[in-house]
């Protein structure tokens, strides 16, 4: 399985982690994610969330009124840590030049 994320998927996962949406109850709706992301339309974010769900990185949470909610699971958190580490390595190498 390809572990690479596109930018939008990475941002979605970071928003979920930052807001502590890491379990069924604390999950966020697409609208809540969209308000923080501010770049893409909710339909675009929903498409990327569905991809993350299929890759077992994000799961559905409790319903908020009629809207579905989503949270980042342990596998998603582990992958995000890898990406954070890659970002630190890249930034660290820029400082050495």
HELIX and SHEET records of a PDB file:
HELIX    1   1 UNK A    7  UNK A   18  1                                  12    
HELIX    2   2 UNK A   30  UNK A   37  1                                   8    
HELIX    3   3 UNK A   42  UNK A   54  1                                  13    
HELIX    4   4 UNK A   74  UNK A   96  1                                  23    
SHEET    1   A 3 UNK A  28  UNK A  29  0                                        
SHEET    2   A 3 UNK A  69  UNK A  72 -1                                        
SHEET    3   A 3 UNK A  58  UNK A  60 -1                                        
END                                                                             
